[in-house]
Amino acid sequence: MERQPSRQEVVSARRGVMALSPLLFFLLFYLGSSILLRDFYAVSITVAFCLTAIYAMVLPDGLSLERRLETFARGAGDSNVLLMIWVFILAGIFSSVAQAIGAIDATVGLLLSLLPSRVMYAGLFVVSCFISFALGSSVGTIAALVPIASGMAAEMGGGAGLITAIIVGGAFFGDNLSFISDTTIAATRTIGVRMRDKFRANILIALPAALVTAVLYLLLGQDVPEVALSTTGSWYLMLPYLAVILLAVSGVNVLVSLTAGILLSVLVGLGTGTIAPVEVMAKAGEGISGMSDLIIVTLLAGGLLELIRQRGGIDFIVERLTRRVSGKRSGELSFAALVGLANGCTANNTIAILTTGGIVRDLGERLEIDPRRTASILDITSCIVQSVLPYGAQMLIASGLTGLSVTEILPYMYYPMILSGMLLLSILLRFPYPVRTSVLPLEA
């Protein structure tokens, strides 16, 4: 006869569900309203987050309202949240000023002149993969390339959602594999494997997915008509974007790269007379204002997710997913589900890995699962979830820089979809699997 859960377990389950209920409230309100109204612009994501934050704040948890406010403020004021806001501000300024001096038009003109239209989609994907791998940051790659993608869509007469999704997907290929990516560092440190060993296990899954995606973009690109360029611009107008990309590839911090791009845009604009000193200030203000919704959502999400964590939402997920794991397949599936749900609750793939890494490492050792596989699954899953998370920083910044709704980008996120399928097949079929003899523990 099956054992009935104790009263303590029932209470724990109720508290866990209540702790996670703000996420359910957000999804039901935002997606439900948009589907009912048949218009994803009808409901502002900022308003949806405001209402969700209010719901989370009044949700009873045994603490006073003052304590809940303190918890919310601590999450909103987290250093990662504030650094991300600085990226948004600088990206908005850079995009606005660079567009004003003609940098975007010049860069778009160069790309369209070098790449035939039928290979444009695949070419953009490969470029995004390369830059993100060299940079190790999906946010930096998106901030540098998405404005160019938006300009290309305008020049080509449409397809802004698809082109933006191509850049975002490629950005997560590099974020997942790069040796300097924070997710790679987090996964290898928490599980205890060398970066090169995790890379070898990781690339067996990610590279085939990227190749399939590139072929898909080649096929989709066959119907793209040749573009008659309205303008090619002057080569020196491309200097700000080239500088940002080269600095990023060199490993320079994204904040420094964007600041350098802003200063170079101003110097080039003033030197060529394409922008006046007063207009620089106006365009900078427009760039910041254009990011206002994104900044508000980021602050609200930070506070909201801290409330969920403080109330035990993540602990509840961990306990529920690991209580009945016994075999290697179920173990690896639980690793993916665990970090994926944690990512949904934190909206930060690095934090999700750090939060669940210890539990996953111990469980992996008990089930005798290769630690390289464990680290690889954590990193891949967190990048998949983060790439399609509507309130994730990457999707929000892509939306903010293009003016597109998140729902206009998500349907074209082919790389995460294909990578998800490859990961699932790898777990179920236990293939491809890294060579066991090359395992080396992480040095202390």
BABAKOL-228933 format. One record per residue (C-alpha): x, y, z. Coordinates in Angstrom, 1 decimal, padded with zeros to 4 digits. Layout:
! residues N
rec u: X v: Y w: Z $
...
//
This chain:
! residues 444
rec u: 000.0 v: 000.0 w: 000.0 $
rec u: 001.3 v: 003.4 w: -001.0 $
rec u: 002.5 v: 005.6 w: 001.9 $
rec u: 000.3 v: 008.6 w: 002.6 $
rec u: 002.2 v: 011.9 w: 002.9 $
rec u: 002.5 v: 013.3 w: 006.4 $
rec u: 000.8 v: 016.5 w: 007.5 $
rec u: 004.2 v: 018.2 w: 007.6 $
rec u: 004.8 v: 017.2 w: 003.9 $
rec u: 001.4 v: 018.4 w: 002.9 $
rec u: 002.0 v: 021.8 w: 004.6 $
rec u: 005.5 v: 021.9 w: 002.9 $
rec u: 003.9 v: 021.2 w: -000.5 $
rec u: 001.3 v: 023.9 w: 000.1 $
rec u: 003.9 v: 026.4 w: 001.0 $
rec u: 006.0 v: 025.5 w: -002.0 $
rec u: 003.1 v: 025.9 w: -004.4 $
rec u: 002.2 v: 029.2 w: -002.7 $
rec u: 005.8 v: 030.4 w: -003.0 $
rec u: 005.8 v: 029.6 w: -006.8 $
rec u: 002.3 v: 031.0 w: -007.4 $
rec u: 003.5 v: 034.5 w: -008.4 $
rec u: 005.1 v: 033.0 w: -011.5 $
rec u: 001.8 v: 031.2 w: -012.4 $
rec u: -000.1 v: 034.4 w: -011.8 $
rec u: 002.2 v: 036.2 w: -014.2 $
rec u: 001.9 v: 033.6 w: -016.9 $
rec u: -001.9 v: 033.3 w: -016.6 $
rec u: -002.4 v: 037.1 w: -016.6 $
rec u: 000.0 v: 038.1 w: -019.3 $
rec u: -000.3 v: 035.2 w: -021.7 $
rec u: -004.0 v: 034.5 w: -020.9 $
rec u: -005.0 v: 038.1 w: -021.5 $
rec u: -003.0 v: 038.4 w: -024.7 $
rec u: -004.5 v: 035.2 w: -026.1 $
rec u: -008.0 v: 036.2 w: -025.1 $
rec u: -007.6 v: 039.6 w: -026.7 $
rec u: -005.7 v: 038.1 w: -029.7 $
rec u: -003.2 v: 040.9 w: -029.3 $
rec u: 000.1 v: 040.6 w: -027.5 $
rec u: 000.5 v: 044.4 w: -027.5 $
rec u: -002.8 v: 044.9 w: -025.7 $
rec u: -001.3 v: 044.0 w: -022.2 $
rec u: 002.0 v: 045.7 w: -021.3 $
rec u: 004.5 v: 043.3 w: -019.8 $
rec u: 005.4 v: 046.1 w: -017.4 $
rec u: 001.9 v: 046.3 w: -016.1 $
rec u: 001.8 v: 042.5 w: -015.8 $
rec u: 004.9 v: 042.5 w: -013.7 $
rec u: 003.6 v: 045.4 w: -011.5 $
rec u: 000.4 v: 043.4 w: -010.7 $
rec u: 002.4 v: 040.2 w: -010.1 $
rec u: 004.7 v: 042.1 w: -007.7 $
rec u: 001.7 v: 043.4 w: -005.8 $
rec u: 000.2 v: 039.9 w: -005.7 $
rec u: 003.5 v: 038.5 w: -004.3 $
rec u: 003.7 v: 041.3 w: -001.8 $
rec u: 000.3 v: 040.7 w: -000.3 $
rec u: 000.7 v: 036.9 w: -000.4 $
rec u: 000.7 v: 035.8 w: 003.3 $
rec u: 003.9 v: 034.1 w: 004.4 $
rec u: 004.0 v: 034.8 w: 008.2 $
rec u: 006.2 v: 037.9 w: 007.8 $
rec u: 005.2 v: 041.5 w: 008.2 $
rec u: 004.7 v: 043.7 w: 005.1 $
rec u: 007.8 v: 045.6 w: 006.1 $
rec u: 009.9 v: 042.4 w: 006.0 $
rec u: 008.4 v: 041.5 w: 002.6 $
rec u: 009.3 v: 045.0 w: 001.3 $
rec u: 012.8 v: 044.6 w: 002.6 $
rec u: 013.1 v: 041.3 w: 000.8 $
rec u: 011.7 v: 042.7 w: -002.4 $
rec u: 014.1 v: 045.7 w: -002.2 $
rec u: 017.1 v: 043.4 w: -001.6 $
rec u: 016.3 v: 041.4 w: -004.8 $
rec u: 015.7 v: 044.6 w: -006.9 $
rec u: 018.9 v: 046.1 w: -005.6 $
rec u: 021.0 v: 043.0 w: -006.2 $
rec u: 024.4 v: 043.7 w: -007.8 $
rec u: 023.6 v: 041.5 w: -010.8 $
rec u: 020.4 v: 043.4 w: -011.4 $
rec u: 022.0 v: 046.8 w: -011.2 $
rec u: 024.9 v: 045.8 w: -013.5 $
rec u: 022.3 v: 044.5 w: -016.0 $
rec u: 020.5 v: 047.9 w: -015.8 $
rec u: 023.8 v: 049.7 w: -016.6 $
rec u: 024.1 v: 047.4 w: -019.7 $
rec u: 020.6 v: 048.4 w: -020.8 $
rec u: 021.3 v: 052.1 w: -020.3 $
rec u: 024.6 v: 052.1 w: -022.2 $
rec u: 023.2 v: 049.8 w: -024.9 $
rec u: 020.2 v: 052.2 w: -025.4 $
rec u: 022.5 v: 055.3 w: -025.6 $
rec u: 024.9 v: 053.5 w: -028.0 $
rec u: 022.1 v: 052.3 w: -030.3 $
rec u: 020.5 v: 055.7 w: -030.4 $
rec u: 023.6 v: 057.7 w: -031.0 $
rec u: 025.1 v: 055.2 w: -033.5 $
rec u: 021.8 v: 055.2 w: -035.5 $
rec u: 021.8 v: 059.0 w: -035.5 $
rec u: 025.3 v: 059.3 w: -037.1 $
rec u: 024.5 v: 056.6 w: -039.7 $
rec u: 026.6 v: 053.7 w: -038.2 $
rec u: 023.8 v: 051.2 w: -038.4 $
rec u: 023.0 v: 052.0 w: -042.0 $
rec u: 026.7 v: 051.8 w: -043.0 $
rec u: 027.2 v: 048.4 w: -041.2 $
rec u: 024.0 v: 047.0 w: -042.6 $
rec u: 025.0 v: 048.1 w: -046.1 $
rec u: 028.4 v: 046.4 w: -045.8 $
rec u: 026.9 v: 043.1 w: -044.6 $
rec u: 024.2 v: 043.1 w: -047.3 $
rec u: 026.8 v: 043.8 w: -050.0 $
rec u: 029.1 v: 041.0 w: -048.8 $
rec u: 026.5 v: 038.3 w: -048.1 $
rec u: 024.2 v: 037.1 w: -050.9 $
rec u: 020.6 v: 037.3 w: -049.7 $
rec u: 020.1 v: 033.5 w: -049.8 $
rec u: 022.9 v: 032.9 w: -047.2 $
rec u: 022.1 v: 036.0 w: -045.1 $
rec u: 020.3 v: 034.2 w: -042.3 $
rec u: 022.9 v: 031.5 w: -042.0 $
rec u: 025.7 v: 034.0 w: -042.2 $
rec u: 024.2 v: 036.1 w: -039.4 $
rec u: 023.8 v: 033.0 w: -037.2 $
rec u: 027.5 v: 032.0 w: -037.7 $
rec u: 028.7 v: 035.5 w: -037.0 $
rec u: 026.6 v: 035.6 w: -033.8 $
rec u: 027.9 v: 032.2 w: -032.7 $
rec u: 031.5 v: 033.3 w: -033.3 $
rec u: 031.3 v: 036.6 w: -031.5 $
rec u: 029.4 v: 035.1 w: -028.5 $
rec u: 032.0 v: 032.3 w: -028.2 $
rec u: 034.8 v: 034.8 w: -028.3 $
rec u: 033.1 v: 037.2 w: -025.9 $
rec u: 031.5 v: 034.6 w: -023.6 $
rec u: 028.4 v: 036.8 w: -023.1 $
rec u: 025.0 v: 036.5 w: -024.7 $
rec u: 024.1 v: 040.0 w: -023.4 $
rec u: 027.1 v: 041.6 w: -025.0 $
rec u: 026.6 v: 039.9 w: -028.3 $
rec u: 022.9 v: 040.9 w: -028.4 $
rec u: 023.7 v: 044.5 w: -027.5 $
rec u: 026.2 v: 044.7 w: -030.3 $
rec u: 024.4 v: 042.9 w: -033.1 $
rec u: 020.7 v: 043.3 w: -032.6 $
rec u: 020.6 v: 046.9 w: -033.7 $
rec u: 022.3 v: 045.8 w: -036.9 $
rec u: 019.8 v: 043.0 w: -037.3 $
rec u: 017.0 v: 045.5 w: -036.9 $
rec u: 018.5 v: 047.7 w: -039.6 $
rec u: 018.9 v: 044.8 w: -041.9 $
rec u: 015.2 v: 043.8 w: -041.5 $
rec u: 014.2 v: 047.4 w: -042.4 $
rec u: 016.4 v: 047.3 w: -045.5 $
rec u: 015.1 v: 043.9 w: -046.5 $
rec u: 011.5 v: 044.9 w: -046.1 $
rec u: 010.6 v: 042.7 w: -043.1 $
rec u: 011.5 v: 039.6 w: -041.0 $
rec u: 012.6 v: 041.6 w: -038.0 $
rec u: 011.4 v: 038.9 w: -035.5 $
rec u: 013.3 v: 036.1 w: -037.4 $
rec u: 016.5 v: 038.1 w: -037.8 $
rec u: 016.5 v: 039.1 w: -034.1 $
rec u: 015.9 v: 035.5 w: -033.1 $
rec u: 018.8 v: 034.4 w: -035.3 $
rec u: 021.1 v: 036.8 w: -033.4 $
rec u: 019.8 v: 035.8 w: -029.9 $
rec u: 020.0 v: 032.0 w: -030.7 $
rec u: 023.6 v: 032.4 w: -031.9 $
rec u: 024.4 v: 034.4 w: -028.8 $
rec u: 023.5 v: 031.5 w: -026.6 $
rec u: 025.6 v: 029.0 w: -028.6 $
rec u: 028.7 v: 030.9 w: -027.5 $
rec u: 027.4 v: 031.6 w: -024.0 $
rec u: 027.0 v: 027.9 w: -023.6 $
rec u: 030.4 v: 026.8 w: -024.9 $
rec u: 032.8 v: 029.7 w: -024.3 $
rec u: 035.7 v: 029.2 w: -021.8 $
rec u: 035.1 v: 032.7 w: -020.4 $
rec u: 031.4 v: 032.4 w: -020.1 $
rec u: 030.0 v: 032.8 w: -016.6 $
rec u: 027.8 v: 029.8 w: -017.1 $
rec u: 030.7 v: 027.6 w: -018.0 $
rec u: 032.7 v: 028.8 w: -015.0 $
rec u: 029.7 v: 028.2 w: -012.7 $
rec u: 029.0 v: 024.7 w: -014.1 $
rec u: 032.6 v: 023.5 w: -014.0 $
rec u: 033.3 v: 024.9 w: -010.5 $
rec u: 030.1 v: 023.6 w: -008.9 $
rec u: 030.4 v: 020.1 w: -010.4 $
rec u: 034.2 v: 019.9 w: -010.1 $
rec u: 035.5 v: 019.3 w: -013.7 $
rec u: 038.0 v: 021.0 w: -015.9 $
rec u: 036.6 v: 023.4 w: -018.5 $
rec u: 038.1 v: 021.5 w: -021.4 $
rec u: 036.5 v: 018.3 w: -020.3 $
rec u: 033.1 v: 020.0 w: -020.0 $
rec u: 033.6 v: 021.6 w: -023.4 $
rec u: 034.3 v: 018.2 w: -025.1 $
rec u: 031.1 v: 016.8 w: -023.6 $
rec u: 029.1 v: 019.9 w: -024.3 $
rec u: 030.1 v: 020.4 w: -028.0 $
rec u: 029.0 v: 016.8 w: -028.9 $
rec u: 025.4 v: 018.1 w: -028.3 $
rec u: 025.6 v: 021.8 w: -029.1 $
rec u: 027.6 v: 021.6 w: -032.4 $
rec u: 025.2 v: 019.2 w: -034.2 $
rec u: 022.3 v: 021.4 w: -033.1 $
rec u: 024.1 v: 024.5 w: -034.5 $
rec u: 024.8 v: 022.8 w: -037.8 $
rec u: 021.2 v: 021.7 w: -038.2 $
rec u: 020.1 v: 025.2 w: -037.4 $
rec u: 022.5 v: 026.7 w: -039.9 $
rec u: 021.1 v: 024.3 w: -042.6 $
rec u: 017.6 v: 025.4 w: -041.7 $
rec u: 018.5 v: 029.0 w: -042.1 $
rec u: 020.1 v: 028.2 w: -045.5 $
rec u: 016.8 v: 026.7 w: -046.6 $
rec u: 014.8 v: 029.5 w: -045.3 $
rec u: 017.1 v: 032.0 w: -047.0 $
rec u: 016.4 v: 030.6 w: -050.5 $
rec u: 013.2 v: 032.6 w: -050.7 $
rec u: 014.8 v: 035.9 w: -049.6 $
rec u: 014.9 v: 038.3 w: -052.6 $
rec u: 018.0 v: 040.2 w: -053.5 $
rec u: 018.1 v: 043.6 w: -051.8 $
rec u: 018.6 v: 046.8 w: -053.7 $
rec u: 020.5 v: 048.9 w: -051.1 $
rec u: 019.0 v: 052.3 w: -050.4 $
rec u: 022.4 v: 053.4 w: -048.9 $
rec u: 025.7 v: 051.9 w: -048.1 $
rec u: 027.1 v: 054.7 w: -046.0 $
rec u: 030.8 v: 055.6 w: -045.5 $
rec u: 033.2 v: 053.0 w: -044.1 $
rec u: 034.3 v: 055.3 w: -041.2 $
rec u: 030.7 v: 055.4 w: -039.9 $
rec u: 031.1 v: 051.7 w: -039.1 $
rec u: 034.0 v: 052.3 w: -036.7 $
rec u: 031.8 v: 052.4 w: -033.5 $
rec u: 030.3 v: 049.0 w: -034.2 $
rec u: 033.6 v: 047.5 w: -035.3 $
rec u: 035.2 v: 048.9 w: -032.1 $
rec u: 032.5 v: 047.3 w: -029.9 $
rec u: 032.7 v: 044.0 w: -031.6 $
rec u: 036.6 v: 043.9 w: -031.5 $
rec u: 036.7 v: 044.9 w: -027.8 $
rec u: 034.1 v: 042.3 w: -027.0 $
rec u: 036.0 v: 039.6 w: -028.8 $
rec u: 039.2 v: 040.7 w: -027.0 $
rec u: 037.5 v: 040.0 w: -023.7 $
rec u: 036.9 v: 043.6 w: -022.6 $
rec u: 034.0 v: 044.0 w: -020.1 $
rec u: 030.7 v: 044.7 w: -021.9 $
rec u: 030.2 v: 048.0 w: -020.0 $
rec u: 033.6 v: 049.2 w: -021.1 $
rec u: 033.0 v: 048.1 w: -024.7 $
rec u: 029.7 v: 050.0 w: -024.9 $
rec u: 031.1 v: 053.1 w: -023.3 $
rec u: 034.0 v: 053.1 w: -025.9 $
rec u: 031.4 v: 052.6 w: -028.6 $
rec u: 029.4 v: 055.6 w: -027.4 $
rec u: 032.5 v: 057.9 w: -027.2 $
rec u: 033.6 v: 056.8 w: -030.7 $
rec u: 030.1 v: 057.4 w: -032.1 $
rec u: 030.2 v: 060.9 w: -030.7 $
rec u: 033.7 v: 061.6 w: -032.0 $
rec u: 032.9 v: 060.3 w: -035.5 $
rec u: 029.5 v: 062.1 w: -035.6 $
rec u: 031.0 v: 065.4 w: -034.5 $
rec u: 034.0 v: 065.0 w: -036.8 $
rec u: 031.9 v: 064.3 w: -039.8 $
rec u: 029.2 v: 066.7 w: -039.0 $
rec u: 026.5 v: 064.0 w: -039.0 $
rec u: 025.4 v: 065.1 w: -035.5 $
rec u: 025.5 v: 068.3 w: -033.5 $
rec u: 026.6 v: 068.5 w: -029.8 $
rec u: 023.1 v: 069.3 w: -028.6 $
rec u: 021.7 v: 066.5 w: -030.6 $
rec u: 024.1 v: 064.1 w: -028.9 $
rec u: 022.5 v: 064.8 w: -025.6 $
rec u: 019.0 v: 064.5 w: -027.0 $
rec u: 019.7 v: 061.1 w: -028.7 $
rec u: 021.3 v: 059.8 w: -025.5 $
rec u: 018.2 v: 060.8 w: -023.6 $
rec u: 016.0 v: 059.0 w: -026.2 $
rec u: 018.2 v: 055.9 w: -025.9 $
rec u: 017.7 v: 055.8 w: -022.1 $
rec u: 014.0 v: 056.5 w: -022.3 $
rec u: 013.6 v: 053.7 w: -024.8 $
rec u: 015.0 v: 051.3 w: -022.2 $
rec u: 012.7 v: 052.6 w: -019.4 $
rec u: 010.2 v: 049.7 w: -019.6 $
rec u: 013.0 v: 047.2 w: -019.7 $
rec u: 014.6 v: 048.8 w: -016.6 $
rec u: 011.4 v: 048.7 w: -014.7 $
rec u: 010.7 v: 045.1 w: -015.6 $
rec u: 014.2 v: 044.1 w: -014.5 $
rec u: 013.8 v: 045.8 w: -011.1 $
rec u: 010.4 v: 044.2 w: -010.5 $
rec u: 011.6 v: 040.8 w: -011.6 $
rec u: 014.6 v: 041.0 w: -009.3 $
rec u: 012.4 v: 041.8 w: -006.3 $
rec u: 009.8 v: 039.3 w: -007.2 $
rec u: 012.2 v: 036.4 w: -007.7 $
rec u: 013.9 v: 037.2 w: -004.4 $
rec u: 010.6 v: 036.8 w: -002.7 $
rec u: 010.0 v: 033.5 w: -004.3 $
rec u: 013.5 v: 032.3 w: -003.3 $
rec u: 013.1 v: 033.6 w: 000.3 $
rec u: 009.8 v: 031.8 w: 000.7 $
rec u: 011.4 v: 028.4 w: -000.3 $
rec u: 010.1 v: 028.1 w: -003.9 $
rec u: 013.5 v: 026.9 w: -005.2 $
rec u: 014.0 v: 024.6 w: -002.2 $
rec u: 010.6 v: 023.1 w: -002.9 $
rec u: 011.5 v: 022.4 w: -006.5 $
rec u: 014.8 v: 020.8 w: -005.6 $
rec u: 013.2 v: 018.5 w: -003.0 $
rec u: 010.3 v: 017.4 w: -005.2 $
rec u: 012.5 v: 016.7 w: -008.3 $
rec u: 015.2 v: 014.7 w: -006.5 $
rec u: 013.1 v: 012.5 w: -004.1 $
rec u: 012.4 v: 009.6 w: -006.5 $
rec u: 015.5 v: 009.7 w: -008.8 $
rec u: 017.1 v: 006.3 w: -009.1 $
rec u: 018.6 v: 005.6 w: -012.6 $
rec u: 021.0 v: 007.5 w: -014.8 $
rec u: 018.3 v: 008.6 w: -017.3 $
rec u: 015.9 v: 009.8 w: -014.6 $
rec u: 018.9 v: 011.5 w: -012.9 $
rec u: 020.0 v: 013.4 w: -016.0 $
rec u: 016.4 v: 014.4 w: -016.7 $
rec u: 016.0 v: 015.6 w: -013.2 $
rec u: 019.2 v: 017.7 w: -013.5 $
rec u: 017.7 v: 019.4 w: -016.6 $
rec u: 014.3 v: 020.0 w: -014.9 $
rec u: 015.9 v: 021.2 w: -011.7 $
rec u: 018.2 v: 023.9 w: -013.2 $
rec u: 015.5 v: 024.8 w: -015.7 $
rec u: 012.9 v: 025.5 w: -013.0 $
rec u: 015.5 v: 027.3 w: -010.9 $
rec u: 016.3 v: 029.4 w: -014.0 $
rec u: 012.6 v: 030.3 w: -014.4 $
rec u: 012.5 v: 031.4 w: -010.7 $
rec u: 015.7 v: 033.5 w: -010.9 $
rec u: 015.7 v: 034.7 w: -014.5 $
rec u: 019.5 v: 034.2 w: -014.4 $
rec u: 021.2 v: 031.1 w: -015.8 $
rec u: 024.4 v: 031.6 w: -013.8 $
rec u: 022.6 v: 031.9 w: -010.5 $
rec u: 020.4 v: 028.9 w: -011.4 $
rec u: 023.5 v: 026.8 w: -011.9 $
rec u: 025.1 v: 028.0 w: -008.6 $
rec u: 021.8 v: 027.4 w: -006.7 $
rec u: 021.4 v: 023.8 w: -007.9 $
rec u: 025.0 v: 022.8 w: -008.6 $
rec u: 025.7 v: 021.3 w: -005.2 $
rec u: 022.6 v: 019.1 w: -005.1 $
rec u: 023.2 v: 018.0 w: -008.7 $
rec u: 026.8 v: 017.1 w: -008.0 $
rec u: 026.0 v: 015.0 w: -005.0 $
rec u: 023.1 v: 013.2 w: -006.8 $
rec u: 025.3 v: 012.6 w: -009.9 $
rec u: 028.0 v: 011.0 w: -007.7 $
rec u: 025.5 v: 008.8 w: -006.1 $
rec u: 024.1 v: 007.7 w: -009.5 $
rec u: 027.7 v: 007.4 w: -011.0 $
rec u: 026.9 v: 009.8 w: -013.8 $
rec u: 030.0 v: 011.2 w: -015.6 $
rec u: 030.6 v: 014.7 w: -014.0 $
rec u: 031.3 v: 016.1 w: -017.5 $
rec u: 027.9 v: 015.1 w: -018.6 $
rec u: 026.4 v: 016.7 w: -015.4 $
rec u: 028.2 v: 020.0 w: -016.0 $
rec u: 027.2 v: 020.0 w: -019.6 $
rec u: 023.5 v: 019.3 w: -018.9 $
rec u: 023.4 v: 022.1 w: -016.4 $
rec u: 024.9 v: 024.6 w: -018.8 $
rec u: 022.9 v: 023.6 w: -021.8 $
rec u: 019.6 v: 023.5 w: -020.0 $
rec u: 020.2 v: 026.9 w: -018.3 $
rec u: 021.0 v: 028.5 w: -021.6 $
rec u: 018.0 v: 027.0 w: -023.4 $
rec u: 015.6 v: 028.3 w: -020.7 $
rec u: 017.3 v: 031.7 w: -020.4 $
rec u: 017.1 v: 032.2 w: -024.2 $
rec u: 013.3 v: 031.8 w: -024.3 $
rec u: 012.4 v: 033.3 w: -021.0 $
rec u: 010.1 v: 036.3 w: -021.7 $
rec u: 011.4 v: 038.2 w: -018.7 $
rec u: 015.0 v: 037.1 w: -019.1 $
rec u: 017.6 v: 039.9 w: -019.7 $
rec u: 018.5 v: 038.7 w: -023.1 $
rec u: 015.0 v: 038.6 w: -024.5 $
rec u: 014.1 v: 041.9 w: -022.9 $
rec u: 017.1 v: 043.7 w: -024.3 $
rec u: 016.5 v: 042.3 w: -027.8 $
rec u: 012.9 v: 043.4 w: -027.5 $
rec u: 013.9 v: 046.9 w: -026.2 $
rec u: 016.5 v: 047.5 w: -029.0 $
rec u: 014.2 v: 046.5 w: -031.8 $
rec u: 010.8 v: 047.7 w: -030.5 $
rec u: 009.4 v: 044.2 w: -031.1 $
rec u: 007.2 v: 042.3 w: -028.7 $
rec u: 008.8 v: 039.3 w: -027.1 $
rec u: 006.1 v: 037.2 w: -028.7 $
rec u: 007.3 v: 038.3 w: -032.1 $
rec u: 010.7 v: 036.9 w: -031.5 $
rec u: 010.0 v: 033.7 w: -029.6 $
rec u: 008.4 v: 031.7 w: -032.5 $
rec u: 011.6 v: 032.0 w: -034.5 $
rec u: 014.0 v: 030.8 w: -031.7 $
rec u: 015.0 v: 027.7 w: -033.7 $
rec u: 018.4 v: 027.0 w: -032.2 $
rec u: 017.1 v: 026.6 w: -028.6 $
rec u: 014.3 v: 024.3 w: -029.9 $
rec u: 016.7 v: 022.1 w: -031.8 $
rec u: 019.2 v: 022.1 w: -029.0 $
rec u: 016.4 v: 021.0 w: -026.6 $
rec u: 015.7 v: 018.1 w: -028.9 $
rec u: 019.4 v: 017.1 w: -029.1 $
rec u: 019.7 v: 017.2 w: -025.4 $
rec u: 016.6 v: 015.1 w: -024.8 $
rec u: 017.8 v: 012.5 w: -027.4 $
rec u: 021.2 v: 012.5 w: -025.8 $
rec u: 019.8 v: 011.7 w: -022.4 $
rec u: 017.3 v: 009.1 w: -023.6 $
rec u: 019.7 v: 007.3 w: -025.9 $
rec u: 022.7 v: 007.8 w: -023.7 $
rec u: 024.6 v: 009.1 w: -026.7 $
rec u: 026.9 v: 010.9 w: -027.6 $
rec u: 028.9 v: 010.3 w: -024.5 $
rec u: 032.4 v: 011.6 w: -023.8 $
rec u: 035.3 v: 009.2 w: -023.6 $
rec u: 035.6 v: 008.0 w: -020.1 $
rec u: 039.4 v: 007.7 w: -020.0 $
rec u: 040.1 v: 011.4 w: -020.3 $
rec u: 038.2 v: 012.5 w: -017.2 $
rec u: 040.3 v: 014.8 w: -015.0 $
rec u: 039.1 v: 016.3 w: -011.7 $
rec u: 039.1 v: 020.0 w: -011.2 $
rec u: 042.2 v: 021.3 w: -009.4 $
rec u: 041.6 v: 023.0 w: -006.0 $
//
